[in-house]
Amino acid sequence: MSYETAWNGFDEIDWGIIKPGDTLYVCGTHTELLTVGAEGTSAYPITIRGDHDGDLGIIDGEDTRNICLYINNLNYITLSSISLIDAVVSCLHVDGTSSG
């Protein structure tokens, strides 16, 4: 997948094709919840990265959503250079995930 053929919004992400060792780039400002739907391994984590060639990745809760990024019962997720802002409760919510 390339920058030119990227998914248009978090609801369109095909988590079935995201494999251990892959990087999901979040570019631009998004005002929707990102619910992670794939997990990595200890040797090959899934990376969610908030920059691609200088295009910063921001998930904005707009002071209306409780959460910006949600991880539930998934292991080996790495977050890098992503900005999570203005959620009502918590910008990052992790449930049932070991710190492996």
PDB file as gemmi writes it, atoms N, CA and C in Angstrom:
CRYST1    1.000    1.000    1.000  90.00  90.00  90.00 P 1                      
ATOM      1  N   MET A   1       0.848  -1.167   0.000  1.00  0.00           N  
ATOM      2  CA  MET A   1       0.000   0.000   0.000  1.00  0.00           C  
ATOM      3  C   MET A   1       0.891   1.226   0.000  1.00  0.00           C  
ATOM      4  N   SER A   2       0.477   2.266  -0.663  1.00  0.00           N  
ATOM      5  CA  SER A   2       1.269   3.485  -0.741  1.00  0.00           C  
ATOM      6  C   SER A   2       0.477   4.659  -0.175  1.00  0.00           C  
ATOM      7  N   TYR A   3       1.165   5.768   0.000  1.00  0.00           N  
ATOM      8  CA  TYR A   3       0.542   6.987   0.496  1.00  0.00           C  
ATOM      9  C   TYR A   3      -0.608   7.414  -0.432  1.00  0.00           C  
ATOM     10  N   GLU A   4      -0.403   7.224  -1.716  1.00  0.00           N  
ATOM     11  CA  GLU A   4      -1.413   7.633  -2.707  1.00  0.00           C  
ATOM     12  C   GLU A   4      -2.680   6.770  -2.657  1.00  0.00           C  
ATOM     13  N   THR A   5      -2.546   5.530  -2.183  1.00  0.00           N  
ATOM     14  CA  THR A   5      -3.700   4.629  -2.139  1.00  0.00           C  
ATOM     15  C   THR A   5      -4.117   4.322  -0.702  1.00  0.00           C  
ATOM     16  N   ALA A   6      -3.821   5.227   0.201  1.00  0.00           N  
ATOM     17  CA  ALA A   6      -4.108   5.022   1.627  1.00  0.00           C  
ATOM     18  C   ALA A   6      -5.617   4.967   1.876  1.00  0.00           C  
ATOM     19  N   TRP A   7      -5.968   4.342   2.998  1.00  0.00           N  
ATOM     20  CA  TRP A   7      -7.371   4.311   3.403  1.00  0.00           C  
ATOM     21  C   TRP A   7      -7.839   5.715   3.726  1.00  0.00           C  
ATOM     22  N   ASN A   8      -9.090   5.981   3.446  1.00  0.00           N  
ATOM     23  CA  ASN A   8      -9.667   7.295   3.692  1.00  0.00           C  
ATOM     24  C   ASN A   8     -10.463   7.254   4.989  1.00  0.00           C  
ATOM     25  N   GLY A   9      -9.753   7.269   6.105  1.00  0.00           N  
ATOM     26  CA  GLY A   9     -10.405   7.234   7.414  1.00  0.00           C  
ATOM     27  C   GLY A   9     -10.181   5.910   8.111  1.00  0.00           C  
ATOM     28  N   PHE A  10     -10.287   5.935   9.426  1.00  0.00           N  
ATOM     29  CA  PHE A  10      -9.994   4.764  10.243  1.00  0.00           C  
ATOM     30  C   PHE A  10     -11.003   3.634  10.053  1.00  0.00           C  
ATOM     31  N   ASP A  11     -12.247   3.959   9.752  1.00  0.00           N  
ATOM     32  CA  ASP A  11     -13.265   2.920   9.560  1.00  0.00           C  
ATOM     33  C   ASP A  11     -12.994   2.067   8.325  1.00  0.00           C  
ATOM     34  N   GLU A  12     -12.170   2.557   7.416  1.00  0.00           N  
ATOM     35  CA  GLU A  12     -11.880   1.829   6.187  1.00  0.00           C  
ATOM     36  C   GLU A  12     -10.644   0.941   6.287  1.00  0.00           C  
ATOM     37  N   ILE A  13      -9.933   0.974   7.403  1.00  0.00           N  
ATOM     38  CA  ILE A  13      -8.724   0.160   7.537  1.00  0.00           C  
ATOM     39  C   ILE A  13      -9.092  -1.316   7.479  1.00  0.00           C  
ATOM     40  N   ASP A  14      -8.416  -2.052   6.630  1.00  0.00           N  
ATOM     41  CA  ASP A  14      -8.609  -3.492   6.517  1.00  0.00           C  
ATOM     42  C   ASP A  14      -7.598  -4.169   7.440  1.00  0.00           C  
ATOM     43  N   TRP A  15      -7.998  -4.375   8.692  1.00  0.00           N  
ATOM     44  CA  TRP A  15      -7.092  -4.948   9.683  1.00  0.00           C  
ATOM     45  C   TRP A  15      -6.675  -6.356   9.322  1.00  0.00           C  
ATOM     46  N   GLY A  16      -7.413  -7.031   8.470  1.00  0.00           N  
ATOM     47  CA  GLY A  16      -7.069  -8.384   8.062  1.00  0.00           C  
ATOM     48  C   GLY A  16      -5.784  -8.475   7.254  1.00  0.00           C  
ATOM     49  N   ILE A  17      -5.362  -7.378   6.654  1.00  0.00           N  
ATOM     50  CA  ILE A  17      -4.120  -7.418   5.879  1.00  0.00           C  
ATOM     51  C   ILE A  17      -2.929  -6.840   6.651  1.00  0.00           C  
ATOM     52  N   ILE A  18      -3.178  -6.295   7.843  1.00  0.00           N  
ATOM     53  CA  ILE A  18      -2.091  -5.784   8.679  1.00  0.00           C  
ATOM     54  C   ILE A  18      -1.463  -6.978   9.397  1.00  0.00           C  
ATOM     55  N   LYS A  19      -0.171  -7.173   9.203  1.00  0.00           N  
ATOM     56  CA  LYS A  19       0.536  -8.333   9.744  1.00  0.00           C  
ATOM     57  C   LYS A  19       1.637  -7.891  10.712  1.00  0.00           C  
ATOM     58  N   PRO A  20       2.081  -8.792  11.600  1.00  0.00           N  
ATOM     59  CA  PRO A  20       3.198  -8.462  12.493  1.00  0.00           C  
ATOM     60  C   PRO A  20       4.377  -7.878  11.700  1.00  0.00           C  
ATOM     61  N   GLY A  21       4.920  -6.797  12.229  1.00  0.00           N  
ATOM     62  CA  GLY A  21       6.023  -6.106  11.578  1.00  0.00           C  
ATOM     63  C   GLY A  21       5.589  -4.959  10.684  1.00  0.00           C  
ATOM     64  N   ASP A  22       4.282  -4.839  10.399  1.00  0.00           N  
ATOM     65  CA  ASP A  22       3.783  -3.753   9.554  1.00  0.00           C  
ATOM     66  C   ASP A  22       3.722  -2.438  10.315  1.00  0.00           C  
ATOM     67  N   THR A  23       3.757  -1.353   9.562  1.00  0.00           N  
ATOM     68  CA  THR A  23       3.586  -0.010  10.114  1.00  0.00           C  
ATOM     69  C   THR A  23       2.361   0.622   9.488  1.00  0.00           C  
ATOM     70  N   LEU A  24       1.485   1.140  10.335  1.00  0.00           N  
ATOM     71  CA  LEU A  24       0.315   1.891   9.890  1.00  0.00           C  
ATOM     72  C   LEU A  24       0.625   3.364  10.127  1.00  0.00           C  
ATOM     73  N   TYR A  25       0.702   4.137   9.069  1.00  0.00           N  
ATOM     74  CA  TYR A  25       0.969   5.569   9.185  1.00  0.00           C  
ATOM     75  C   TYR A  25      -0.337   6.330   9.314  1.00  0.00           C  
ATOM     76  N   VAL A  26      -0.378   7.241  10.263  1.00  0.00           N  
ATOM     77  CA  VAL A  26      -1.514   8.144  10.433  1.00  0.00           C  
ATOM     78  C   VAL A  26      -1.012   9.521  10.020  1.00  0.00           C  
ATOM     79  N   CYS A  27      -1.556  10.051   8.937  1.00  0.00           N  
ATOM     80  CA  CYS A  27      -1.112  11.341   8.410  1.00  0.00           C  
ATOM     81  C   CYS A  27      -2.263  12.330   8.442  1.00  0.00           C  
ATOM     82  N   GLY A  28      -1.961  13.565   8.736  1.00  0.00           N  
ATOM     83  CA  GLY A  28      -2.981  14.592   8.806  1.00  0.00           C  
ATOM     84  C   GLY A  28      -3.726  14.534  10.130  1.00  0.00           C  
ATOM     85  N   THR A  29      -4.760  15.333  10.255  1.00  0.00           N  
ATOM     86  CA  THR A  29      -5.562  15.382  11.477  1.00  0.00           C  
ATOM     87  C   THR A  29      -6.847  14.597  11.272  1.00  0.00           C  
ATOM     88  N   HIS A  30      -7.125  13.706  12.221  1.00  0.00           N  
ATOM     89  CA  HIS A  30      -8.327  12.872  12.171  1.00  0.00           C  
ATOM     90  C   HIS A  30      -9.179  13.164  13.394  1.00  0.00           C  
ATOM     91  N   THR A  31     -10.470  13.199  13.211  1.00  0.00           N  
ATOM     92  CA  THR A  31     -11.393  13.476  14.312  1.00  0.00           C  
ATOM     93  C   THR A  31     -12.300  12.279  14.572  1.00  0.00           C  
ATOM     94  N   GLU A  32     -11.761  11.093  14.368  1.00  0.00           N  
ATOM     95  CA  GLU A  32     -12.504   9.864  14.631  1.00  0.00           C  
ATOM     96  C   GLU A  32     -11.667   8.973  15.531  1.00  0.00           C  
ATOM     97  N   LEU A  33     -12.301   8.043  16.188  1.00  0.00           N  
ATOM     98  CA  LEU A  33     -11.633   7.087  17.059  1.00  0.00           C  
ATOM     99  C   LEU A  33     -10.880   6.061  16.221  1.00  0.00           C  
ATOM    100  N   LEU A  34      -9.626   5.797  16.591  1.00  0.00           N  
ATOM    101  CA  LEU A  34      -8.870   4.718  15.981  1.00  0.00           C  
ATOM    102  C   LEU A  34      -8.895   3.529  16.931  1.00  0.00           C  
ATOM    103  N   THR A  35      -9.600   2.469  16.531  1.00  0.00           N  
ATOM    104  CA  THR A  35      -9.642   1.233  17.296  1.00  0.00           C  
ATOM    105  C   THR A  35      -8.726   0.238  16.598  1.00  0.00           C  
ATOM    106  N   VAL A  36      -7.647  -0.137  17.261  1.00  0.00           N  
ATOM    107  CA  VAL A  36      -6.661  -1.036  16.669  1.00  0.00           C  
ATOM    108  C   VAL A  36      -7.270  -2.429  16.536  1.00  0.00           C  
ATOM    109  N   GLY A  37      -7.050  -3.069  15.390  1.00  0.00           N  
ATOM    110  CA  GLY A  37      -7.670  -4.358  15.125  1.00  0.00           C  
ATOM    111  C   GLY A  37      -6.706  -5.455  14.715  1.00  0.00           C  
ATOM    112  N   ALA A  38      -5.419  -5.297  15.010  1.00  0.00           N  
ATOM    113  CA  ALA A  38      -4.433  -6.330  14.705  1.00  0.00           C  
ATOM    114  C   ALA A  38      -3.345  -6.260  15.758  1.00  0.00           C  
ATOM    115  N   GLU A  39      -2.643  -7.382  15.965  1.00  0.00           N  
ATOM    116  CA  GLU A  39      -1.555  -7.370  16.934  1.00  0.00           C  
ATOM    117  C   GLU A  39      -0.292  -7.948  16.326  1.00  0.00           C  
ATOM    118  N   GLY A  40       0.821  -7.571  16.924  1.00  0.00           N  
ATOM    119  CA  GLY A  40       2.100  -8.063  16.460  1.00  0.00           C  
ATOM    120  C   GLY A  40       2.602  -9.192  17.323  1.00  0.00           C  
ATOM    121  N   THR A  41       3.906  -9.435  17.227  1.00  0.00           N  
ATOM    122  CA  THR A  41       4.584 -10.414  18.052  1.00  0.00           C  
ATOM    123  C   THR A  41       5.735  -9.712  18.757  1.00  0.00           C  
ATOM    124  N   SER A  42       6.387 -10.398  19.690  1.00  0.00           N  
ATOM    125  CA  SER A  42       7.499  -9.753  20.395  1.00  0.00           C  
ATOM    126  C   SER A  42       8.612  -9.375  19.423  1.00  0.00           C  
ATOM    127  N   ALA A  43       8.843 -10.173  18.410  1.00  0.00           N  
ATOM    128  CA  ALA A  43       9.885  -9.871  17.430  1.00  0.00           C  
ATOM    129  C   ALA A  43       9.419  -8.875  16.364  1.00  0.00           C  
ATOM    130  N   TYR A  44       8.112  -8.854  16.103  1.00  0.00           N  
ATOM    131  CA  TYR A  44       7.561  -8.024  15.030  1.00  0.00           C  
ATOM    132  C   TYR A  44       6.286  -7.316  15.484  1.00  0.00           C  
ATOM    133  N   PRO A  45       6.430  -6.239  16.233  1.00  0.00           N  
ATOM    134  CA  PRO A  45       5.230  -5.519  16.675  1.00  0.00           C  
ATOM    135  C   PRO A  45       4.548  -4.797  15.512  1.00  0.00           C  
ATOM    136  N   ILE A  46       3.279  -4.502  15.700  1.00  0.00           N  
ATOM    137  CA  ILE A  46       2.572  -3.588  14.796  1.00  0.00           C  
ATOM    138  C   ILE A  46       2.943  -2.186  15.251  1.00  0.00           C  
ATOM    139  N   THR A  47       3.359  -1.333  14.334  1.00  0.00           N  
ATOM    140  CA  THR A  47       3.700   0.040  14.672  1.00  0.00           C  
ATOM    141  C   THR A  47       2.654   0.980  14.099  1.00  0.00           C  
ATOM    142  N   ILE A  48       2.157   1.866  14.938  1.00  0.00           N  
ATOM    143  CA  ILE A  48       1.259   2.934  14.487  1.00  0.00           C  
ATOM    144  C   ILE A  48       2.069   4.205  14.620  1.00  0.00           C  
ATOM    145  N   ARG A  49       2.369   4.797  13.481  1.00  0.00           N  
ATOM    146  CA  ARG A  49       3.307   5.916  13.430  1.00  0.00           C  
ATOM    147  C   ARG A  49       2.605   7.163  12.910  1.00  0.00           C  
ATOM    148  N   GLY A  50       2.881   8.271  13.554  1.00  0.00           N  
ATOM    149  CA  GLY A  50       2.184   9.508  13.227  1.00  0.00           C  
ATOM    150  C   GLY A  50       2.940  10.468  12.349  1.00  0.00           C  
ATOM    151  N   ASP A  51       3.857   9.982  11.564  1.00  0.00           N  
ATOM    152  CA  ASP A  51       4.502  10.873  10.606  1.00  0.00           C  
ATOM    153  C   ASP A  51       4.929  10.094   9.372  1.00  0.00           C  
ATOM    154  N   HIS A  52       4.810  10.752   8.253  1.00  0.00           N  
ATOM    155  CA  HIS A  52       5.244  10.170   6.976  1.00  0.00           C  
ATOM    156  C   HIS A  52       5.725  11.310   6.098  1.00  0.00           C  
ATOM    157  N   ASP A  53       7.008  11.358   5.870  1.00  0.00           N  
ATOM    158  CA  ASP A  53       7.604  12.419   5.040  1.00  0.00           C  
ATOM    159  C   ASP A  53       7.160  13.817   5.479  1.00  0.00           C  
ATOM    160  N   GLY A  54       7.148  14.039   6.796  1.00  0.00           N  
ATOM    161  CA  GLY A  54       6.817  15.359   7.322  1.00  0.00           C  
ATOM    162  C   GLY A  54       5.338  15.636   7.502  1.00  0.00           C  
ATOM    163  N   ASP A  55       4.468  14.705   7.105  1.00  0.00           N  
ATOM    164  CA  ASP A  55       3.021  14.869   7.293  1.00  0.00           C  
ATOM    165  C   ASP A  55       2.666  14.281   8.656  1.00  0.00           C  
ATOM    166  N   LEU A  56       2.491  15.151   9.644  1.00  0.00           N  
ATOM    167  CA  LEU A  56       2.264  14.720  11.023  1.00  0.00           C  
ATOM    168  C   LEU A  56       0.903  14.050  11.188  1.00  0.00           C  
ATOM    169  N   GLY A  57       0.842  13.117  12.115  1.00  0.00           N  
ATOM    170  CA  GLY A  57      -0.399  12.407  12.396  1.00  0.00           C  
ATOM    171  C   GLY A  57      -0.977  12.836  13.726  1.00  0.00           C  
ATOM    172  N   ILE A  58      -2.209  13.300  13.699  1.00  0.00           N  
ATOM    173  CA  ILE A  58      -2.892  13.790  14.898  1.00  0.00           C  
ATOM    174  C   ILE A  58      -4.280  13.159  14.955  1.00  0.00           C  
ATOM    175  N   ILE A  59      -4.642  12.647  16.130  1.00  0.00           N  
ATOM    176  CA  ILE A  59      -6.014  12.206  16.361  1.00  0.00           C  
ATOM    177  C   ILE A  59      -6.585  13.152  17.401  1.00  0.00           C  
ATOM    178  N   ASP A  60      -7.599  13.899  17.007  1.00  0.00           N  
ATOM    179  CA  ASP A  60      -8.173  14.970  17.816  1.00  0.00           C  
ATOM    180  C   ASP A  60      -9.547  14.549  18.333  1.00  0.00           C  
ATOM    181  N   GLY A  61      -9.667  14.444  19.658  1.00  0.00           N  
ATOM    182  CA  GLY A  61     -10.949  14.097  20.275  1.00  0.00           C  
ATOM    183  C   GLY A  61     -11.938  15.237  20.285  1.00  0.00           C  
ATOM    184  N   GLU A  62     -11.510  16.420  19.889  1.00  0.00           N  
ATOM    185  CA  GLU A  62     -12.359  17.611  19.779  1.00  0.00           C  
ATOM    186  C   GLU A  62     -13.126  17.929  21.056  1.00  0.00           C  
ATOM    187  N   ASP A  63     -12.621  17.489  22.194  1.00  0.00           N  
ATOM    188  CA  ASP A  63     -13.295  17.692  23.478  1.00  0.00           C  
ATOM    189  C   ASP A  63     -14.722  17.139  23.487  1.00  0.00           C  
ATOM    190  N   THR A  64     -15.005  16.187  22.568  1.00  0.00           N  
ATOM    191  CA  THR A  64     -16.337  15.582  22.522  1.00  0.00           C  
ATOM    192  C   THR A  64     -16.289  14.060  22.646  1.00  0.00           C  
ATOM    193  N   ARG A  65     -15.178  13.437  22.248  1.00  0.00           N  
ATOM    194  CA  ARG A  65     -15.042  11.984  22.337  1.00  0.00           C  
ATOM    195  C   ARG A  65     -14.251  11.603  23.576  1.00  0.00           C  
ATOM    196  N   ASN A  66     -14.621  10.488  24.180  1.00  0.00           N  
ATOM    197  CA  ASN A  66     -13.934  10.035  25.386  1.00  0.00           C  
ATOM    198  C   ASN A  66     -12.517   9.555  25.108  1.00  0.00           C  
ATOM    199  N   ILE A  67     -12.284   8.969  23.951  1.00  0.00           N  
ATOM    200  CA  ILE A  67     -11.018   8.325  23.625  1.00  0.00           C  
ATOM    201  C   ILE A  67     -10.604   8.693  22.194  1.00  0.00           C  
ATOM    202  N   CYS A  68      -9.292   8.788  21.963  1.00  0.00           N  
ATOM    203  CA  CYS A  68      -8.762   8.995  20.605  1.00  0.00           C  
ATOM    204  C   CYS A  68      -8.278   7.689  19.977  1.00  0.00           C  
ATOM    205  N   LEU A  69      -7.584   6.865  20.787  1.00  0.00           N  
ATOM    206  CA  LEU A  69      -7.000   5.624  20.294  1.00  0.00           C  
ATOM    207  C   LEU A  69      -7.283   4.523  21.301  1.00  0.00           C  
ATOM    208  N   TYR A  70      -7.829   3.399  20.824  1.00  0.00           N  
ATOM    209  CA  TYR A  70      -8.283   2.321  21.695  1.00  0.00           C  
ATOM    210  C   TYR A  70      -7.614   1.011  21.291  1.00  0.00           C  
ATOM    211  N   ILE A  71      -7.011   0.340  22.277  1.00  0.00           N  
ATOM    212  CA  ILE A  71      -6.394  -0.966  22.075  1.00  0.00           C  
ATOM    213  C   ILE A  71      -7.027  -1.920  23.081  1.00  0.00           C  
ATOM    214  N   ASN A  72      -7.630  -3.007  22.593  1.00  0.00           N  
ATOM    215  CA  ASN A  72      -8.334  -3.947  23.463  1.00  0.00           C  
ATOM    216  C   ASN A  72      -7.827  -5.367  23.241  1.00  0.00           C  
ATOM    217  N   ASN A  73      -7.207  -5.952  24.274  1.00  0.00           N  
ATOM    218  CA  ASN A  73      -6.744  -7.342  24.242  1.00  0.00           C  
ATOM    219  C   ASN A  73      -5.830  -7.652  23.065  1.00  0.00           C  
ATOM    220  N   LEU A  74      -4.955  -6.727  22.751  1.00  0.00           N  
ATOM    221  CA  LEU A  74      -3.966  -6.930  21.695  1.00  0.00           C  
ATOM    222  C   LEU A  74      -2.576  -6.729  22.278  1.00  0.00           C  
ATOM    223  N   ASN A  75      -1.628  -7.459  21.775  1.00  0.00           N  
ATOM    224  CA  ASN A  75      -0.261  -7.384  22.264  1.00  0.00           C  
ATOM    225  C   ASN A  75       0.677  -6.851  21.188  1.00  0.00           C  
ATOM    226  N   TYR A  76       1.766  -6.267  21.653  1.00  0.00           N  
ATOM    227  CA  TYR A  76       2.863  -5.819  20.807  1.00  0.00           C  
ATOM    228  C   TYR A  76       2.421  -4.774  19.776  1.00  0.00           C  
ATOM    229  N   ILE A  77       1.887  -3.701  20.317  1.00  0.00           N  
ATOM    230  CA  ILE A  77       1.531  -2.526  19.532  1.00  0.00           C  
ATOM    231  C   ILE A  77       2.501  -1.424  19.938  1.00  0.00           C  
ATOM    232  N   THR A  78       3.166  -0.827  18.977  1.00  0.00           N  
ATOM    233  CA  THR A  78       4.095   0.262  19.239  1.00  0.00           C  
ATOM    234  C   THR A  78       3.515   1.548  18.667  1.00  0.00           C  
ATOM    235  N   LEU A  79       3.491   2.592  19.489  1.00  0.00           N  
ATOM    236  CA  LEU A  79       3.050   3.909  19.030  1.00  0.00           C  
ATOM    237  C   LEU A  79       4.274   4.794  18.895  1.00  0.00           C  
ATOM    238  N   SER A  80       4.351   5.523  17.805  1.00  0.00           N  
ATOM    239  CA  SER A  80       5.524   6.353  17.555  1.00  0.00           C  
ATOM    240  C   SER A  80       5.126   7.662  16.876  1.00  0.00           C  
ATOM    241  N   SER A  81       5.537   8.760  17.454  1.00  0.00           N  
ATOM    242  CA  SER A  81       5.389  10.094  16.840  1.00  0.00           C  
ATOM    243  C   SER A  81       3.962  10.439  16.451  1.00  0.00           C  
ATOM    244  N   ILE A  82       3.006   9.998  17.237  1.00  0.00           N  
ATOM    245  CA  ILE A  82       1.610  10.310  16.949  1.00  0.00           C  
ATOM    246  C   ILE A  82       1.068  11.201  18.068  1.00  0.00           C  
ATOM    247  N   SER A  83       0.308  12.204  17.700  1.00  0.00           N  
ATOM    248  CA  SER A  83      -0.269  13.115  18.691  1.00  0.00           C  
ATOM    249  C   SER A  83      -1.726  12.770  18.922  1.00  0.00           C  
ATOM    250  N   LEU A  84      -2.072  12.553  20.187  1.00  0.00           N  
ATOM    251  CA  LEU A  84      -3.445  12.290  20.598  1.00  0.00           C  
ATOM    252  C   LEU A  84      -3.862  13.456  21.471  1.00  0.00           C  
ATOM    253  N   ILE A  85      -4.886  14.192  21.047  1.00  0.00           N  
ATOM    254  CA  ILE A  85      -5.214  15.432  21.755  1.00  0.00           C  
ATOM    255  C   ILE A  85      -6.714  15.555  22.037  1.00  0.00           C  
ATOM    256  N   ASP A  86      -7.009  16.271  23.084  1.00  0.00           N  
ATOM    257  CA  ASP A  86      -8.346  16.774  23.403  1.00  0.00           C  
ATOM    258  C   ASP A  86      -9.452  15.727  23.526  1.00  0.00           C  
ATOM    259  N   ALA A  87      -9.131  14.579  24.135  1.00  0.00           N  
ATOM    260  CA  ALA A  87     -10.171  13.612  24.464  1.00  0.00           C  
ATOM    261  C   ALA A  87     -10.752  13.988  25.825  1.00  0.00           C  
ATOM    262  N   VAL A  88     -11.999  13.673  26.041  1.00  0.00           N  
ATOM    263  CA  VAL A  88     -12.681  14.036  27.277  1.00  0.00           C  
ATOM    264  C   VAL A  88     -12.148  13.225  28.460  1.00  0.00           C  
ATOM    265  N   VAL A  89     -11.955  11.917  28.273  1.00  0.00           N  
ATOM    266  CA  VAL A  89     -11.526  11.044  29.367  1.00  0.00           C  
ATOM    267  C   VAL A  89     -10.043  10.725  29.266  1.00  0.00           C  
ATOM    268  N   SER A  90      -9.623  10.096  28.172  1.00  0.00           N  
ATOM    269  CA  SER A  90      -8.234   9.679  27.995  1.00  0.00           C  
ATOM    270  C   SER A  90      -7.934   9.598  26.511  1.00  0.00           C  
ATOM    271  N   CYS A  91      -6.828  10.169  26.091  1.00  0.00           N  
ATOM    272  CA  CYS A  91      -6.482  10.105  24.669  1.00  0.00           C  
ATOM    273  C   CYS A  91      -6.157   8.691  24.229  1.00  0.00           C  
ATOM    274  N   LEU A  92      -5.533   7.911  25.130  1.00  0.00           N  
ATOM    275  CA  LEU A  92      -5.170   6.528  24.833  1.00  0.00           C  
ATOM    276  C   LEU A  92      -5.836   5.625  25.851  1.00  0.00           C  
ATOM    277  N   HIS A  93      -6.568   4.619  25.357  1.00  0.00           N  
ATOM    278  CA  HIS A  93      -7.231   3.678  26.261  1.00  0.00           C  
ATOM    279  C   HIS A  93      -6.782   2.271  25.900  1.00  0.00           C  
ATOM    280  N   VAL A  94      -6.176   1.574  26.859  1.00  0.00           N  
ATOM    281  CA  VAL A  94      -5.687   0.218  26.646  1.00  0.00           C  
ATOM    282  C   VAL A  94      -6.383  -0.697  27.636  1.00  0.00           C  
ATOM    283  N   ASP A  95      -7.028  -1.744  27.141  1.00  0.00           N  
ATOM    284  CA  ASP A  95      -7.739  -2.727  27.979  1.00  0.00           C  
ATOM    285  C   ASP A  95      -7.158  -4.102  27.746  1.00  0.00           C  
ATOM    286  N   GLY A  96      -6.919  -4.834  28.836  1.00  0.00           N  
ATOM    287  CA  GLY A  96      -6.592  -6.251  28.760  1.00  0.00           C  
ATOM    288  C   GLY A  96      -5.363  -6.607  27.992  1.00  0.00           C  
ATOM    289  N   THR A  97      -4.441  -5.699  27.853  1.00  0.00           N  
ATOM    290  CA  THR A  97      -3.244  -5.946  27.076  1.00  0.00           C  
ATOM    291  C   THR A  97      -2.066  -6.102  28.003  1.00  0.00           C  
ATOM    292  N   SER A  98      -1.274  -7.146  27.791  1.00  0.00           N  
ATOM    293  CA  SER A  98      -0.083  -7.308  28.616  1.00  0.00           C  
ATOM    294  C   SER A  98       0.993  -6.352  28.152  1.00  0.00           C  
ATOM    295  N   SER A  99       1.899  -6.017  29.047  1.00  0.00           N  
ATOM    296  CA  SER A  99       2.951  -5.080  28.685  1.00  0.00           C  
ATOM    297  C   SER A  99       4.128  -5.769  28.040  1.00  0.00           C  
ATOM    298  N   GLY A 100       4.037  -7.111  27.865  1.00  0.00           N  
ATOM    299  CA  GLY A 100       4.973  -7.959  27.166  1.00  0.00           C  
ATOM    300  C   GLY A 100       6.322  -7.430  27.044  1.00  0.00           C  
TER     301      GLY A 100                                                      
END                                                                             
